């Protein structure tokens, strides 16, 4: 799920929200596509090689999402779920269209 504050793609004021289910120690860093939880909410499945120790997996997630969206890592923040598997990310300077282009359209 992604939303935006501005309709203009690439607008520096745009802020996307992205629900992610993170799998640490997943072998290597990759995005596995979209899925839905029991309530029908869409989330992006992501795995990283880093362990969930001292924020290593979260840092790897932030780097992976930033790279996929061609944004600096500082533009990606974990807004909710720092210690949970399901997280809400906030990404500055990215529109919903850019999220869809990078990861596909959420189901």
C-alpha positions in Angstrom: 0.0 0.0 0.0 1.3 3.4 -0.9 -0.2 6.8 -0.7 1.1 10.3 -1.5 0.7 13.8 -0.4 1.1 15.2 -4.0 -0.1 14.0 -7.3 3.0 15.1 -9.1 5.5 12.3 -9.7 8.9 13.1 -8.3 7.6 16.0 -6.2 10.0 16.5 -3.3 7.0 16.9 -1.0 5.6 13.5 -2.0 5.6 10.9 0.8 4.8 7.3 0.1 3.8 4.7 2.8 4.7 1.1 2.2 3.7 -1.9 4.2 6.5 -4.5 4.3 6.8 -8.0 5.8 10.5 -8.5 6.5 12.2 -11.9 6.6 15.7 -11.6 8.1 18.3 -14.3 7.5 16.6 -14.9 4.1 19.7 -15.9 2.3 20.1 -12.8 0.2 18.5 -9.4 -0.2 15.5 -9.4 -2.5 11.8 -8.4 -2.9 9.5 -11.3 -3.3 6.4 -9.5 -4.5 3.1 -8.6 -3.0 0.8 -10.6 -0.6 -2.2 -9.9 1.6 -2.7 -10.5 5.3 -5.7 -12.1 6.9 -7.5 -8.8 6.9 -6.9 -8.3 3.2 -4.3 -5.6 3.5 -1.5 -5.7 0.9 2.2 -5.8 1.9 5.4 -6.2 0.1 7.4 -9.4 1.0 11.1 -8.6 1.5 13.9 -10.9 2.6 17.4 -9.8 3.7 20.5 -11.8 4.5 21.2 -9.8 7.6 20.2 -11.1 11.0 17.6 -9.3 13.2 20.3 -8.3 15.7 21.1 -4.7 16.6 19.0 -3.3 13.7 21.0 -5.0 11.0 18.0 -6.5 9.2 16.2 -3.1 9.4 19.2 -1.3 8.0 19.4 -3.8 5.1 15.7 -3.3 4.4 16.1 0.5 4.3 19.1 0.2 1.9 17.3 -2.3 -0.4 14.1 -0.2 -0.7 16.1 3.0 -1.2 18.1 1.4 -3.9 15.0 0.0 -5.7 13.4 3.5 -5.6 16.7 5.3 -6.5 16.5 7.4 -3.3 19.0 8.0 -0.6 18.7 5.7 2.4 17.9 8.7 4.5 14.6 9.1 2.6 13.4 5.7 3.8 12.2 5.4 7.5 10.5 2.7 9.5 7.5 4.6 10.8 5.9 1.6 12.6 7.2 -1.8 13.5 10.8 -1.3 14.3 10.9 -4.7 16.1 8.0 -6.4 14.3 8.1 -8.5 11.2 5.4 -6.3 9.6 6.5 -2.8 9.1 5.2 0.5 7.7 7.8 2.5 5.8 7.7 6.2 5.0 9.6 7.2 1.8 10.2 10.9 1.1 10.2 12.2 -2.4 8.4 9.2 -3.9 5.0 9.0 -5.5 2.6 6.0 -5.5 3.3 5.7 -9.3 7.0 5.3 -8.6 6.4 2.6 -5.9 4.2 0.7 -8.4 6.9 1.0 -11.1 9.5 -0.4 -8.8 7.5 -3.2 -7.1 4.4 -3.7 -9.2 0.9 -2.8 -8.4 -0.3 -4.0 -5.0 -3.1 -6.6 -5.3 
